[in-house]
Amino acid sequence: MRPDVDLISLRFGHRRGSIPPIALLSLTASLGRDGISCCLTDAQFNPRINPFSVDAVVSWIRRSDAPVIAFSVFNDAIPLLIASLDVVKDELQGRRVFVGGPGVVGVARPLLERAPAIEMVIVGEGETALSIAIKEPHRAKSLAGVYARSADGNVSGAGMTLRENLNALAQPSWNWAAGKGYSAVPWSTMRGCPFDCQFCEIKTFMGRRVTMRSISEALEDLECAIAAMGTRTVWVLDDTFTVNKHRVITLCRELYRRKLGISFEIFSRADTIDIEMMESLAEVGCAHVFFGLDGGDDEVLNRIAKGLKLDAAEQTVRHAARYFRVTASFVWGYPFESLDAFRRMLLLGERFCGLGERFPVRPQFHMLSPSAGTPLFEQFKSTLTLDLGETLFRNRGSIRPPGNYSAVLEVIAADPVLAAPFYRYQTPEIEMKRLEIESFNAELKQG
């Protein structure tokens, strides 16, 4: 039976293929409750698919017979989407194309202007907005966060969609993920982040208000996901799971009572977790904590409004390593980052490697990826530089572009806003920084 909507997830990168696209599982459930049937395609399934795989995306579009195609994209998939739609735009007459996901932050208007095959771009949470866009397109154009063309062809739209009531949403379609080889359950108990980091798009995507699913509803989601997927390995996707201490302690008590026997990992900020929380989390199966420190110099952290003091953060990491494996994530390559500040970051990473606590601390160093729509991008976008070697393919592991990738490169080269993550900001002593990162990582591997 032909579905009403084909949902296509374009997500690449770290740990690809390990977890199903939870946002689309939620969309599938919400649309189904509104009487709209869906078919879901996850780009992660094929390890050969990457941000340059135009032929694969074109094939998915041509294979679809649904009247509506909706893409969920991360920002490194925007050039791929544009290049793919360029190929098939004449074949899409009478069909409707929608785009959403975190990758549309800051690019909704130029994306519609560049890709005439797209009918609407939805910025923010999409469960309610996409259903209205499909059923009542004229009404949808008046909604916050919905970008579309007016009768004269100009693009209209502003802001982000209204926040969803997480307790009113349909439970994600976990059965879709059953038997597909995913190795971990994605678990989302809240959405949003109350902090104001200047390089991060979450605030522009959802705002700073954190919305939470009730603990009972969240645990019911988890139990259903475990039953469907057959694994008790869990990745908590909340941007800052530890933002509310009372909630964390209560949730841990309920996990203990239900005896789910899970092993899970979380994201945290070093100023939102204490020893009592660590003890409670470790007792119920938390095995790994990821701290986004995002810099190793207090002046740099002040410039990005991180709101974190490194002396205190270092002590938190030390305590956490007594309970869990720890990843300390650093970002380098800020436009205002001096070589001295960069080296202070490396020294902090070295201290973490030598802590000697019960569990290891692994530092990670990521070159800053520009994100359209963020305050840092607006301030420093004039400094963006395209490096067709190192920067273009960084963080993409051993991926090599397929034979036909020139169309994606043309999109990247033509518009640094639509292709922001393929660029870098100009930063002092870039070559020296790269060499020292490579040396640090080489020693880390040997150690």
Buried (B, 14 or more C-beta within 10 A) or exposed (E): EEBBBBBBBBBBBEEBBBBBBBBBBBBBBBBBEBEBEBBBBBBBEEEEBBBBBBBBBBEBBEEBEBBBBBBBBBBBBBBBBBBBBBBBBEEBEEBBBBBBBBBBBBBBBBBBBBBBBBBBBBBBBBBBBBBBBBBEBEEBBEBEBBBBBEEEEEBBBEBBBBBBEBEEBBBBBBEBBEEEEBEBBBBBBBBBBBBEBBBBBBBBBBBEEBBBBEBEBBBEBBEBBBEBBEBBBBBBBBBBBBBBBEBBBEBBBBBEEEEBEBBBBBBBBBBBBEEEBBEBBBEBBBBBBBBBBBBBBBEBBEBBBBEBBBEEBBEBBBBBBBBBBBBBBBBBBBBBBBBEBBBBBBEBBEBBBEBEBEBBBBBBBBBBBBBBBBBBBEEBBEEBEBEEEEBBBBBBEEBEBBEBBEBBBBBBBEBBBBBBBBBBBEBBBBEEBBEBBEEBBEEBEEE
